[in-house]
Amino acid sequence: MEKTAVIILAAGKGTRMKSPTAKVLHPIRNTPMIQFVLDTAVRLAGDNVVVVVGTQADRVKDVVSASHPEVGFALQENQLGTGHAVLCALPVLDESIEHVLILCGDVPFLRIKTLSSLVHTHVRQNNSITLVGARLKNPHGYGRLVMNDRKEVTRIVEEADAKEEEKRITLINTGIYCVHRQSLVTMLGQVKPDNAQKEIYLTDIVGIAADDGLPIGMIECEDQNEILGINTIQDLERAESVISSDEKP
């Protein structure tokens, strides 16, 4: 991990939470959800961790620095998409960094074992991108991982853009990636905001890599609780129940 940094995306407003509080500061068992992600990231990468802040940036920075003063920050002033958030963070990384692990501040339960497997697979296979996928019985709402006949990921198609046969795909994108740094810079430079939101989507780098013939890898996460994303108050309640279940003997 000495040449791998972690970028945590934590700039979003979280409008679906229907709360004035920045999404990543909502508590799970009285702990801001971003704290779970931070603890894991720092255990993996030490001080090579950058948090992208935006909404209530000062409050988020205060919470992060209180427990992990070694963590750096990048400011995303305008919410122009996940790809743009990563672009804001890249200049903050140390020059020695060769690989970037991208995590979401609202996905609190990813385990060290899973992320270590992701990074090790990425480096061992010399991939341009390696991502975490998961199979869900009900994949509605998630981006699907489209694969070719060789079981290689070729692109990510979002629910809104998916054709009927693509909606039947049960292998979903979790939003967790490990990317070769220089490849990331190059691919993000090719992403165009050709969508209704005029945003730069990080997911577009997968299609770009496939079109350029770059190696794309994947590991599957079997525990659905690990990839639980917090977008609503109902998701927060589910997260509380996940912790309660883990505490049972």
N, C-alpha and C positions, 0 to 999 in steps of 0.2 A: 504493500500500500504506500510505500515511500514516494512513489511517483504518481499517486492518484489523489486528486482533491475531490471534495464533495461540495456541490452547489445545492442549497435548499431553497426551493421556490416558496416564498412566503409573503408576496406582495399583494395578493388578491383581496378584494373587498368582501367576498362571501355573501353576496346579496341574498342568497337563498336561506341564510341563517335568520334573516329578518331581525337583525340586531345591530346596534351601533358599534359593537365591539368587532375589531378585526378578527377574521375567522380563526387564524392560528392561535389567538389568545383565549379562545373559548376553552374552559377547563374540562378535563376528564379526571374525575376523582380529585378535584381541587388543584390540578396541575395543568397549566396551559398545554394544549395539545402539541405545540411545537417543541416543548421540552422533551417529549419522548423521541422525536426525530433527532433533536440535537444530541441527546445522550448517545444514541446509536452512531451518529455521524462522527462524533469526537472520538469514540472508542475505535472507530475504523481508521480515521485519517488524522487524528491529533489536531494540530492547529491549521491544517490545510482544509478548512471549512469556511465557506462563504454563504451567508444568508442574504437572499435578495428581498429587500423590504420596499414597501410602497405605501399601502394604506396604513395609517397610524404608525408611520415608520419609527418615530422616536419611542413610542410605547413598546413596539416589538423589539427594538434594539435594547431598551432597558431590561426587558425580561430576559433576553438572550445573554446579555453581558453579565447579568447578576449571577448566573450559574456557570457561564463559559466565557470569561473575558478574553480568551485567546481567539475567539471566532471573529472573522472579518465580515464586512457588509458591503453590499452594492445596492444603490438606489435605482429603482425603476419608477421614475417620476410619472410617466404615463402608462396606463395598462394596455400595452400593445401586443399582448400574447405571451405564451410560454417561451417561444423562441427568442423573442425580444428580451425577456427576463434573463435568459442565459447569456445573451450578448452583453447585457449590462454587467454580468458577473465575471466574464472571461478576463477583462483587463486587471482584475484584482488578484488573480491567481499568480502564484510564484512561477517564475520562468522555468523552473525544473519540472513542473508538472507535465506529464505525458498523457494522462487519462483523466476523464471527468465523470464522476458518478453523480447523476442528477436525481434528487429526491424531492418529494412534495411535502410541504410543511403541514398538510392536512391528512397525511397518511401515516398515522402514529405508531403502528404496530409491526412494522417490518423488522425482522430479526437479523442479528449480526450474521448468523449462519447463511441466510439467504443472500445477503448483500456480498458477503465474502465469496460465495459461490459464483455470483454474477461477475465480480471483478476478476477472479481467477480464471473463469471460463473465457472472459473477454481477452485477457492477456495471453492465455495458453493458445487460443485459436487465432490470435493475431487479427481480431475482428476490427472493423471500422466502428460498428455499433453492436452492442449486445443489450438485449432488453429482457424484462421480466414479463412473461405471459401467465395467464391463468385460465383454466377451463371452468365455466359457470353453466349450471343448468338453465339459468335465466340470464342471458347476457344483455338483455334490453338496456339501452342507455350507454353502453360501453362501445369504444372503438374496437373493431375486430381486426385480428391479425390475418391478413391474406397470405397464403403460402403457395409455392409452386409445387410441381410434381416431385421435386427433390426435398420437400419439407423445409424449404428455406423461406423466411419471411421476405415478402416483396413490397408490401405497403401496409399502411393502416387506413382503414376506412371507417369514418365516424357513422354513428347510427343514422343521423339525418341524411347522409349521402349514400347509405348502403342500399344495394339492390336486394330483392327478396332472397336470392340464394346466399348473398353475403350476410344477411340478417340471421341466417340459420347457422352461421359459424359460431361455435361456442368458445373459441380461443380468443381471449380479450387482451387488450393492451392495458397494463397497470399504470403506465406513466413513469416507470422507473427504468433508467437507462445508464449504461456505461459507454462512453464514447471516446474514441481517440481524439485528443485535443485539437491537433491540426486539422483533422478531418472535420471536426465539429465547426471550426472557424470557416472552413471552405464551404461546407454544406449550408450553414446558416446564411452565408452570403448569397446563396442561390434561392433561398426561400422567398417567395413573393406573397404579399398580403392579398391574394386573390380570393377573398371570401367576404361574406356580408359584414363581418366585424372589422375588416381591414386590419387583421392582426397577423403576426408572424407565428405560425404554429410550429412547435418543436416536432410534432409528429411527422411533418413533411420531410424531415431529413431521412426518414426510412426509405421513402420512395426515391429520393434523390440518390441515396447510396446504392439502391438496387439498380437504378437506371445506369449508374456509372460502373456497375459490376464490382462494387466493393463488398467485402464479406460482412454479412449480418448474422449475428448469433442470437440465441434465445435460451433462457432457462424457464422452466415452469414452476410456479409457486403453488403448492398443493393445499396450503392452509388459507382459506378465504378470509379469515380474520386478519391475516397479515396485510392484505391489500385493501382493507376497509378504508375508504375515503370518507371524510367528514364534510358533508355539504349542507346538511339540514339539522335541525334540532333532533329529529328522529334518529339520524345517524349518531349524534352524540349519545343518545339514550342507548343505542345498540353498543356503542363503544364502552359505556359503563358496564353493560352486561357481559361484554367480552372479558373485561378485567375481573369481574366477579367470578366468572367461570374459571379463569386461569388460577384464581386463588384457592379454589376448592382442592382438597387433598385427593 
